[in-house]
C-alpha cells in the first residue's frame, strides 16, 4: 500500500504488489483495521467504495496498481457518561445519629447497633438507610466504610461494617464460609415441643412477590438451616428463644420459625394474626441480632453484644423473661466441615481424589 492521496476528506490508496489478488475486505483488515466489515459493507451499498472509479464490494479481488477510493471514517459518537449520583451531605443530626449506633470500633471494623425500622440499604421507596449514613463513620480512616452483611429493616441489633477494602474482603469470606457466628434473640408465639432443635427446610423466593417474600420449597429451594434454643417460656403463650442461622438466606429465621408453627412475635408477614400477642405486647418485630463473633484480619477476634431496643426489653419484662438467661447460654461453634458449604467442598475434593486415583490406575495398566 502506498501513501494515501488526500482529496479533502476522501482518501485514495494504490494497491501494492504484495496485495495483488486478495479480496478487498482482506485489504482493509491489513491496512485499515479501524474500518470494520460492517462499515466497509455500508460504504459498498451506498456507492462510496470504489476501485479505479468503479463501485466495489467487499468480496472483489484487487490487483496491484489499482486505486482504492476510501470515504472518511466517521469518528465514533462519544459515549455519554452516566451522571454520577452524588450523595447529599449529611446533616449534623444525621451524623450524630449514625455515630450513636457505633458500639465497637477498631482499625478494621465497626459494629453498629441498628435500630428496628431502619433499612440496611436503599431500595424502592427507601431513602433512609444505614448505607446512606456511612459517610459519618469515616472518622480518621481514608475512605468510606463498607457493608459486609445485612439485617432486615425491622430486625435490630449487631451489624458489622468494614473500614477498608482489605477488611471487607476478609469479613465477606468469613460470612460466605459460615465461620462467623451470629446469635439472635427472639420472642415467639407458643412454645416448641422440643426445646432445642435444627430446622432444615430449603427456601426460595415466592413467585409473584418480586423477591420480597420467601417460602419453603422442598423441590427447588436453596438449602437453609437454622438452630434454635428455648431460653425461657411463659406458659404456653410465648417463648424467649436463641436463634442461629447456619446459612444466609433472606428472611431465613422468620420463615423457619413460622414454618414450625411458632412465628416471631410482630412478624405478620410470615406469621399472620398468630404473630401478635395481646395484653400490651408491642406489635413491632421481636427479632434482635444480640451477638456477633468473627475473626479479625489482624488475628484477634471481634465478639460484641448489642443492647435490646426498648420495645423488646419491655416485652421481655412483661412476660417475665430475664435477658441474663440468654447471655448465660454458651455460644457453640459449628465446624465448617458440618456446614452445607463445607460438605459441598469436601464432596468436591473427594471426587477430585477419586478421579486422580482412576487416572493413576489407567496409567499403570498402560505401562503394564
MOFEN-V528277 format. One line per field, one symbol per residue. ss: DSSP state (a for helix, b for strand, c for the rest). phi: phi as a letter, one per 40 degrees, with the letter a starting at -180 (. if undefined). A space follows every 10 residues. Layout:
BEGIN
ss: ???
phi: ???
END
This chain:
BEGIN
ss: ccccbbbccb bbbbccaaac ccbaaaaaaa acccccaaaa aaaaaccccb bccbbccccc bcccccbbbb cccccccccc cccccccccc caaaaaaaaa cbbbbcccbb bbbbccccbc ccbccbccbc aaaaaaaccc cccccbbccc cccccbbbbb bbccaaaaaa aaaaaacccc bbbbbbbbbc cccccbbbbb ccbbbccccc cccbbbcccc cbccbbbbbb bbbbcccbbb bbbbbccccc caaaaaaaac cccbcccaaa aaaaaccccc ccccccbbbb bbbbbccccc bbbbbcccca aaaaaaaaac ccaaaaaccc cccccaaaca aaaaaaaaaa aaaaaaaaaa aaaaaaac
phi: .cccccbgcc bbbcccdcbc gccccccccc bbccccdccc ccccccgccb bfgbcbbdcc cbbdgcbbcb cccccccccc cccccccccc cccccccdcc ccbaaacbab bbbcccgbcc bcadgbbbac dcbcccbcfc cchccbcbab bddccbhcbc bccacccccc cccccccgcc bbbbbabbcg bccbcaabcb bcbaccdgbg gcabacbccb ccdabbbbbc cabbgbcabc bbbbccbbcd fdcccccccc gbcccgcccb bgdccbbcgg cdcccbbbcc abbacbdcgc bcabbbcccd cccccdcccg cbdccccccc cbcbcdcccd cccccccccc cccccccccc cccccccc
END
